[in-house]
Amino acid sequence: MMTETEKPKLRLVASEGSPKQDGDKLTARQERFAKGLSDGLTNSEAYRQAYSTEAMKPSTVHVESCKLAKNPKVAQRVRDLLTAKQAKQAEQHSMLTLKNSDRVWSNVWRLAEGANIPPAVQQSAVALAAKMAGMLTEQVRVENVSSDASAIEKELVERLQKLSKSA
């Protein structure tokens, strides 16, 4: 048998995927408060939703809700909830964009390949498809020409003379 000094010393190390320790957990009311904030409620509204505030003055609710919102665990939970909502919204937006793009593409190609579709419509459909694919882009060319004061004055005088003749 091993003696106490011969036994290896073991230490429990939490990994990223391990459950949070009890000290990191929020109470059910704190969780409800955090969800209220992430849903867009004010501090006081979220506090009233999560806690029994019938006997509290509005000023007390305000002070307590501000304190709770500043609690690091609650603030982190609100950030986590908002991050999850943003990720879900981004995914939904991406799926909707893809769905709409597929629908537009199918209609464009239906017009381009249709037997009873006039050639002008087919050409427009193909041009639209090319534009959607990024094959046709509008280019704007901007030239910055510097002039001295006498050249600008001369051009203004010429334009004013043209305007006075046409009037």
N, C-alpha and C positions, 0 to 999 in steps of 0.2 A: 504494500500500500504506500501511496505517496503521502509525504508529510505536507503541512500547510505551505511551507516555503518552496516545495518542489512543484506545486500546482501552478499551472499557467494562469496569469491574470487576464481575465476576459473583460472587455468593455463593449457595451452595446452602442453601436453607431447607427443613427437613423439615416436611411438612404432617401433620395428624392421621392421615390414612389411610396415610401412608408407613410402610414397614417400620422396625422398631427398628434402631438402630445396634448394632454388635457389642458395644459396652460395656454395652448394656442386656439382652443375652440371658443366659439362665441356662444352665448346663451341663446335660447330660442327667441327671446325678445330682441337681443342685439342683432340677430340674423334678420328678423322681420324689419327692424329699423334700417339695416343696410340695404335690404331689398327695396324698401320704400324710397330711399335716397336714389338708388340706381334706376328706379322707375320715374324719377323726376320730381318727387315730392320735396317740399322744403324740409329743413331740419325739424321744425315744430310739427308739421303734418305727419312726417314719418314717425316722430316720437309718439304723437297721439294715437297713431295706428298700432304701434307696438306695445305701448304701456297704458295702464289705467291712469288717466289724467283728470278725471271728473272733479276731484277735490283740489286740483292744483291751479294756481293763478297762471294766466297766460305768460307773464314774465318768468315764472319759475319753469314752465315748459320750455320757453325759449333758452334759458340758461342751461338747463339740463340737456336739452337736445344738442346744443353747441358743444358741451363737454363730451357728450357721447360721440358726436361726429369727429371730434379730435382724437378719440381713443385710437391708438395705432392699429390695433387688431380690427376695429370696425372700419377705419379708413382703408386698410388694405383689402378688406372684404368688398367694400364698395368698388375699389379699383378693379378687383378681380371680376366682379359682376359686370361692370361696364365693359371691360375687355372682352368678356365672353359675348356680351350683346353685340359689340361692334364686329366681332368675328362672324357671328351668325348673320348679321345684316349684310356684311360683305359677301358672304357665301350666297345669300338669297339674291343679292343684286347681280352677282356673277351668273347665277343660274337663270335669272330673268333675262339678262342681256343675251346669253347664249340661246335661250328659247326664242327671243324676238329675232335674233340674227338668223337662226335657222329658218324661221317662218318667212322672213324677208327674202333670204336666198332662194328658198323653194319657189316663191312667187315670181321672183326675177327670172329664174331659169324656165319656169313654166311659160312666161311671156316670150322669152328669147327663143324657145324651141317650139312654140305653138304653131300648128299647121295653118290655122285660120287667123293668125295674128298679122296685121299689116307690117311690112318691112320697116317702116319708120319706128313703130313701137318696139320691134325686135332690136333695132339698133340702139334705141334709148335704153332698153333693158340691159343689153350687153355693156353699154357705157356705164350704167349705174352699177353693175356688178364689178366692173373694173375699178370704178371709183371706191366702192366699198372694200375691195381687196387692197386698196392703197396703190394701185397701179397708175391711177391718174390723180395728180395733185395739182392744185393751183399754186403758181409761183408768183410772188410779188417781188418786184425788183425796185429797190430804193437806192437812189443815187444822192449822195450828199455833196453838193457843189458849193464850194465857198467862193464868195465874191467880196470885192472891196466896196466901200461906201459909194464911190462914184459909179460903179457898174450897176448897183442896185437903184441909185437915183435915176440913171439913164433909162433902166427898164421900167420904172414906175412912171416916168414922164411919157414914154412910148405908149404904155397901157392907158394912161389917162387921155392921151390924144386920140387913141382908137375909140375909147368910150364916148368922148365928146363928139366925134364925127358920127357915130351911130345913133346918138340921141337927137 
